[in-house]
């Protein structure tokens, strides 16, 4: 299977919440994360791309993929979230 290139828009909800409420940004992330950044990644499928993105931009510190699309395709893949890991028994 070949790789597909994806473009994702990522925001940091913690930064967004702080700035929108008038509070200072006390996170380690730049204010620009409130509006988001565009990131490109290659993966076999969307779920693989999201998993890789979640390693660089973890939900545990406020990051969220708000949109993702295949580059060269106008189809927008909205509100994708990385698959959850299986919980230990």
N, C-alpha and C positions, 0 to 999 in steps of 0.2 A: 504494500500500500504506500502511495506517495503522500507527501506532506502538503497540507493546505495552509495558506497564509491567512491569518485572521487579524482584524483590527478591533481592539477593545477600548472602551471608554471606562475609566476607573476613577472613582471619587473616594475621598475619605470622609465618612459620615461624622466622625468625631470632630474633625476640623470644620466641616460644614455647620454642624450644630453650634459649636462654640462661636464662630464668626456671625452666624445668623442671629444669635441671641445677644450679640454685643460684647461677649466675653473675649478676653485675650486668648490667642492660640497658645496653649501651654503644652501642646504635643511636640514631638520631635520632627513633625512634618510641616512643610511649607504651607503658607496660606493658599497657594495655588491649587492644593488638593481639594479645596472646597468646591471649585469649579470643575476639577477633574483633569486628567491627563489621558492622552491617546497612546496606546501601546500596541505594537505589532508583534505577533508571535506565529511560529509555524508549528503545526501539530497534525496528527492523523485525523482527528475529529474534534468537534467543539468541546466535548467533555474533557478531552485530553488537554486542550488549550486552556480551559478554565482551571484544571488541576494545576498546571504549570504556573498560571498566573497567581493562584492562591498561595503558592510557595513564596513568591516574590512580594505579593501584596495580600497578606493574611487578613481574614475577616476579624480575627481576634484583636486587631489593633485599628479597626474601623474601616478597612477598605471594602469597596463593593464594586463589582463589575455591573455597570448600568446599561451597557449595550455592547453587542459584539456582532461583527459581520464578516463574511468571507470577502477578502479583498478581490475585486474584480466582479463581485456579485452585488446587486442592489438589495438583496434580501437582508433585512436587519434581524438579528437574533436577539430579542429583548429579554432583559431581566434574567439572564443566566446566572446561576450560582453554582459554585463548585460542588460536586457530589460529596456527601458526608461520608466520613470513614465509618466503617462498621464499629459498633460499640463492643467493648470486651464483655464477655459473660461473667 
